[in-house]
Every structure is written in C-alpha cells, then in structure tokens.
C-alpha cells in the first residue's frame, strides 16, 4: 500500500509539472528516478511472491560464499568511515568472510560510478556497495554531483548485471548526514549492505539454473 501511495503521489507531481517550462531539469530527473525505483521495488516484491519465497526470507539471508566490493568516497571521511563500518557490520552479521569484502576509496562521490563499474566488470564481486556523502551548499554543485552519481551507479549496474547498491547520503546539512550514519538500520551503509545480500540471494535462487 505504501508503494502504491508513493507511486500515486509521484505521478500527480509529474502531471502537475508537465508543460511547466520553469521546472528545473534535475528535478524531473530525480522524480523520474524515484518513480522507477518504486516501480522496480514493486516488481521485485511481486517476483518474490510468484516464486513462493517464504515470509521468513529475511531470517534466512546469508552472505556466505558471496564476495562484495565497497566503493567509498574520501570527502567527509569521518561520516563515510561510519558508513563503511556499518556496511561491514551488516556483512559480518550475515556471515560474510572477512576476506570476501574489499574496500576501494576514491576522492569524491562523483568518482564512485567509474570505480564501481570497474569492480563490477572484474567478475570478482557478486555485488558492489557504493558509499558517500554529498551535502548541499550555496551553489547548484550539489544537484549536479548528486544526479550524476545516481545516474552513473544505475547505468553501471544495468551495463554489468551486477547489483550496485546506492548508499550515498544526500543531505541538506551536516547534521542530517550524521543522523543517517548512526547504528544499524539508521546507517545508510548497513542498509545498503543488507540490501546487497538480499539481492545476491534473490538472483542466485531465482535466476541461476
């Protein structure tokens, strides 16, 4: 029901903006991406239902025998380091071997997509977890970096067929960013890592012959 409400709200927003030349292009892009994300999540839930996966699937998640890359930006290192720690905690809880996780650091969030693409293309990893922090400033720089980072990660995932998880915090200020780098489910890195494990299990069970 929540997904349907979000879908209706975004559809209404896009209808309202249609024909309005003053609507910034990046707003259109972000709204369309969100719409696609909601629809993709809805299709994934339908797929799980149709394949009769048990309701206790979350309890059965395991990262054992999978390999993960973490690509993280260097900007706002004190926060990004907490995201990395959160991701590692999630993978450890789900039984990933210490040697099955490799970390790559890049200068900023804009550089994440290319490094993530190379990691995915290497064939060494079952999923790539992308972590970073982008904080709004007084110029449009934030909008360009956030949009291009999201676009690049999405395109790299589609190109390689390897799940690339978006664990990049986009915040209006430093306090918002810190709040999203807390403990467990309040940590964007932890959340992205759990999603990575869920996806690799799903793809192996449903699509591997």
Secondary structure, DSSP 8 states (H G I E B T S, - for coil): -HHHHHHHHHHHHHHHHTT-TTS-HHHHHHHHHHHHHHHHHHHHHHHHHHTT--TTHHHH---TT--EEEEEESTTHHHHHHHHHHHHHHHHHTT--GGGEEEEEESSGGGHHHHHHHHHHTT--SEEEEEEEEE--SSTHHHHHHHHHHHHHHHHHHHH-SEEEEEEEEESSHHHHHHTBSSGGGBHHHHHHHHHHHHHHHHHHHH--
